[in-house]
Amino acid sequence: MAKKVISVMIPTYNEEENARPIYEAVRDELQKSLPQYDYEILFIDNKSQDRTRTIIREICAQDKHVKAIFNCKNFGQFNSPYYGMIHTSGDCTITICADFQDPVEMIPKFVAEWEKGYKIVIGKKTKSQENGLVYFLRGCYYKTIRKMSSVEMIEQFTGFGLYDKSFIRTLRDLHDPTPFIRGIVAELGPERKEIEYEQPRRRAGKTHNNWYSLFDAAMLSFTSYTKVGMRVAEFFGFGVAFISFCFGLFFLIAKLVSWQSFAAGYAPTMIAVFFMGGVQLAFMGFLGEYIMAMNTRIMNRPLVVEEERLNFEEPTDGNG
């Protein structure tokens, strides 16, 4: 009877200090804790500018269990890992970050729950050794988006987990050019098992997440899974229009009965103009986020464009 195959997908971007250590850690954990399974390790590199690709090439030359996909450009923090997931071939796929913030020792725990019948087993952070402010703000974001969305979003979930091949097939069939795996798991995933863990610090190197990338992630989930931005703008607009009508009527009556003091001065008018201008710009920004998300989906561009594959048997046309 053929062994079941576990795929481990590792996205990389400028991880020269971590690429070989994470490979060795994953390999050793699989061989030590799960010797009854066969395995493959798939690196997908998002156009690293350091020695990451050189190191991955060396690993692929030494170990045929290791595959690699090199993107021709950096296609962002969502598309590249998603593309890597749908190009694994195992009976299940485990996603894990190269920086060691996803504990390798969780792998056998995921597999044990998978063997009990769960199609999705995810890691859920209860504590983190990362920046305290970032962790707090991320927690606030999860709670906010969970209340706003019709989909029950998963708090403190980064995508770290195990996915059965049946769910991987679902991901392949989506053809979503802007996939948000955390939302997809919550929306389309079958019954899942959540395993709590404490997130350690990055082993080496610098994080590539900044305030812009975190904001980008927040807006992607916001525009993909909520209508609240446009609904707030709509209700606020109706409310301000009604209040403005009431004030206009009041000042008209005041002028007719010669209450000059009520109609004197430009300060109230200027304050109202600047206030409404700021509100309009804010809601135009919200509208722009929705339009950009729609535009990206309408263009239906590939998730990534490949530059090279290593240790894959099947030919590829180079497109995602």
C-alpha positions in Angstrom: 0.0 0.0 0.0 1.4 3.4 -1.0 2.3 5.8 1.7 0.2 9.0 2.0 2.1 12.1 1.0 2.3 15.2 3.1 3.1 18.4 1.2 4.7 21.3 3.1 4.5 24.7 1.3 7.0 27.4 2.3 6.7 30.9 0.7 9.9 32.9 0.7 11.0 36.5 0.1 14.6 37.5 1.1 15.0 34.6 3.5 18.6 33.7 2.9 19.2 33.3 6.7 16.2 31.0 7.1 15.7 29.0 3.9 18.1 26.2 4.7 17.3 26.1 8.5 13.5 25.9 7.8 14.1 23.1 5.2 16.2 21.1 7.7 13.7 21.7 10.5 10.7 20.6 8.5 12.6 17.6 7.0 13.8 16.4 10.4 10.4 16.8 11.9 8.7 14.8 9.2 11.3 12.0 9.3 11.3 11.8 13.1 7.6 12.2 13.9 5.9 11.0 10.7 8.1 8.3 9.2 5.0 6.4 8.0 4.4 9.2 5.4 6.1 10.2 2.3 6.6 14.0 1.8 7.4 16.8 -0.5 8.6 20.3 0.4 7.6 23.1 -2.0 9.3 26.5 -1.9 7.7 29.3 -3.8 9.9 32.4 -4.0 8.5 35.8 -4.6 11.5 37.3 -6.5 14.0 37.5 -3.6 16.8 39.9 -4.0 19.3 38.2 -1.8 20.8 34.6 -1.9 17.5 32.9 -1.1 17.1 31.4 -4.6 20.8 30.2 -4.7 20.2 28.3 -1.4 16.9 26.8 -2.6 18.7 25.6 -5.8 21.3 23.9 -3.7 18.7 22.2 -1.6 16.7 21.0 -4.7 19.9 19.6 -6.2 20.6 17.7 -2.9 17.1 16.5 -2.1 14.5 15.4 -4.7 11.8 15.6 -2.1 12.2 19.4 -2.5 10.5 21.4 -5.3 10.7 25.1 -6.1 8.7 27.7 -8.0 10.4 31.0 -8.8 8.2 33.9 -9.6 9.3 36.4 -12.3 8.3 39.3 -10.0 7.0 39.9 -6.5 3.2 39.2 -6.8 2.4 40.1 -3.2 1.8 38.4 0.1 -1.4 36.7 -0.8 -1.1 35.5 -4.4 2.3 33.7 -4.1 1.4 31.4 -1.1 -2.0 30.7 -2.6 -0.4 29.7 -5.9 2.1 27.5 -4.0 -0.8 25.7 -2.2 -2.6 24.8 -5.4 0.6 23.4 -6.9 1.2 20.9 -4.2 0.5 17.2 -4.9 0.2 15.6 -1.5 -2.8 14.1 0.2 -2.7 17.1 2.5 -0.9 20.4 2.3 0.7 22.2 5.3 1.6 25.9 4.9 4.4 27.3 7.1 6.4 30.5 7.1 10.1 30.5 6.5 10.8 32.7 9.5 10.0 30.1 12.2 7.1 32.1 13.6 5.0 29.1 12.7 6.3 26.3 15.0 7.5 23.2 13.1 6.6 21.0 16.0 2.9 21.7 15.2 3.1 19.6 12.0 2.5 16.2 13.7 -0.3 17.7 15.7 -2.0 18.9 12.5 -1.6 15.4 10.9 -3.0 13.6 13.9 -6.2 15.7 13.7 -6.3 15.2 10.0 -6.2 11.5 10.4 -9.2 11.8 12.8 -11.2 13.1 9.8 -10.8 16.9 9.9 -10.2 18.3 6.4 -8.8 21.6 7.7 -6.6 21.9 10.8 -5.4 25.4 11.6 -3.1 27.1 14.1 -4.7 29.8 16.2 -2.4 32.3 18.1 -3.2 32.8 21.7 0.0 34.8 22.4 2.8 36.3 20.4 6.3 37.4 21.0 6.0 39.9 18.2 5.6 43.6 18.7 2.9 44.1 21.3 1.2 47.0 19.6 1.0 45.1 16.3 -0.5 42.1 18.1 -3.1 44.3 19.9 -4.1 46.1 16.7 -4.4 42.9 14.8 -6.6 41.5 17.5 -8.8 44.6 17.3 -9.0 44.2 13.5 -10.1 40.6 13.7 -12.8 41.4 16.2 -14.0 44.3 14.1 -14.1 42.5 10.8 -15.8 39.5 12.5 -18.7 41.8 13.6 -19.0 43.5 10.2 -18.8 40.4 8.0 -21.6 37.9 7.3 -18.8 35.3 7.3 -17.5 34.3 10.7 -13.9 35.3 10.3 -11.3 33.4 12.3 -9.4 35.5 14.9 -5.6 35.4 15.1 -5.3 33.0 12.1 -2.5 33.7 9.6 -3.1 30.8 7.2 -0.8 28.4 9.1 -2.4 25.0 9.0 -3.1 21.8 7.2 -5.5 21.5 4.3 -6.8 18.2 2.8 -6.4 17.7 -0.9 -10.2 18.0 -1.3 -10.0 21.6 -0.1 -7.0 22.2 -2.3 -9.1 21.2 -5.2 -11.7 23.8 -4.1 -9.0 26.4 -4.1 -7.9 25.4 -7.6 -11.5 25.8 -8.9 -12.0 29.3 -7.5 -9.9 31.2 -10.1 -9.8 34.2 -7.8 -7.1 36.7 -8.9 -7.0 38.3 -5.4 -7.4 35.4 -3.0 -7.6 35.9 0.8 -7.0 32.5 2.2 -8.1 33.4 5.7 -11.5 34.5 4.5 -11.8 31.6 2.0 -11.2 29.1 4.8 -13.9 30.7 7.0 -16.3 31.0 4.1 -15.9 27.8 2.1 -13.9 25.5 4.3 -15.5 22.3 5.9 -15.5 21.7 9.6 -12.1 22.6 11.0 -10.0 21.9 14.0 -8.3 24.8 15.7 -5.1 24.2 17.7 -3.8 27.0 19.9 -0.2 28.0 20.0 2.1 30.8 21.0 3.8 32.6 18.2 7.6 32.9 18.7 9.8 35.7 17.4 11.2 35.7 13.9 14.4 33.5 13.9 16.5 35.8 11.7 16.2 38.6 9.2 13.7 41.4 9.0 10.0 41.1 8.7 8.6 42.2 5.3 5.2 43.2 6.9 4.9 46.9 7.3 2.0 49.2 8.0 1.2 49.5 4.3 1.1 45.7 3.8 -1.0 45.3 7.0 -3.4 47.9 5.7 -3.5 46.2 2.3 -4.5 42.9 4.1 -7.2 44.7 6.1 -8.7 46.4 3.0 -8.7 43.1 1.0 -10.7 41.4 3.7 -12.9 44.5 4.3 -13.8 44.8 0.6 -14.2 41.1 0.0 -16.3 40.2 3.0 -18.2 43.3 4.2 -20.6 45.9 2.8 -20.4 48.1 5.9 -18.2 50.8 4.4 -20.7 51.6 1.7 -23.7 51.2 4.0 -22.2 53.6 6.6 -21.6 56.1 3.8 -25.2 55.7 2.5 -26.8 56.1 5.9 -24.5 58.9 6.9 -25.3 60.7 3.7 -29.1 60.4 4.3 -28.6 61.6 7.9 -26.5 64.6 7.0 -28.9 65.5 4.2 -31.8 65.4 6.6 -30.0 67.5 9.2 -28.9 70.0 6.6 -32.5 70.4 5.4 -33.7 71.0 9.0 -30.9 73.7 9.5 -31.8 75.3 6.2 -35.4 75.5 7.1 -34.5 76.9 10.5 -32.3 79.7 9.1 -35.0 80.5 6.5 -37.6 81.0 9.2 -35.0 83.0 11.3 -34.4 85.3 8.3 -38.1 85.8 7.6 -38.7 86.9 11.2 -35.5 89.1 11.2 -33.4 87.0 13.7 -30.3 88.5 12.2 -28.0 87.1 14.8 -28.8 83.6 13.7 -27.8 84.3 10.1 -24.7 86.3 10.8 -21.1 85.1 10.4 -19.3 82.7 8.1 -17.7 80.4 10.7 -20.5 77.9 10.9 -20.6 77.7 7.1 -16.8 77.1 6.8 -16.8 74.5 9.5 -19.6 72.7 7.8 -17.9 72.9 4.4 -14.6 71.5 5.7 -16.3 68.8 7.8 -18.4 67.6 4.9 -15.4 67.8 2.5 -13.4 65.5 4.9 -16.2 63.1 5.2 -16.7 62.9 1.4 -13.0 62.3 0.8 -13.0 59.5 3.4 -16.0 57.8 1.8 -14.6 58.3 -1.7 -11.5 56.4 -0.4 -13.7 53.5 0.8 -15.5 53.5 -2.6 -12.1 53.5 -4.3 -11.1 50.4 -2.4 -14.2 48.5 -3.5 -13.7 49.7 -7.1 -10.1 48.6 -7.1 -11.0 45.2 -5.7 -13.7 44.8 -8.4 -11.3 46.0 -11.1 -8.7 43.4 -10.2 -11.2 40.6 -10.3 -12.7 41.8 -13.6 -9.2 41.8 -15.3 -8.8 38.2 -14.1 -5.0 38.2 -14.4 -3.0 35.2 -13.4 -2.1 34.8 -9.7 1.6 34.8 -10.6 3.8 34.3 -13.6 6.5 31.7 -13.2 10.1 32.2 -14.1 11.4 28.7 -13.3 10.4 25.4 -11.7 12.8 22.9 -10.0 12.2 19.2 -9.5 8.7 19.2 -11.2 8.2 16.4 -13.6 5.4 17.9 -15.6 6.1 20.7 -18.1 4.8 24.2 -17.5 3.9 27.0 -19.9 5.2 29.6 -17.4 1.9 31.1 -16.5 -0.1 31.0 -13.2 
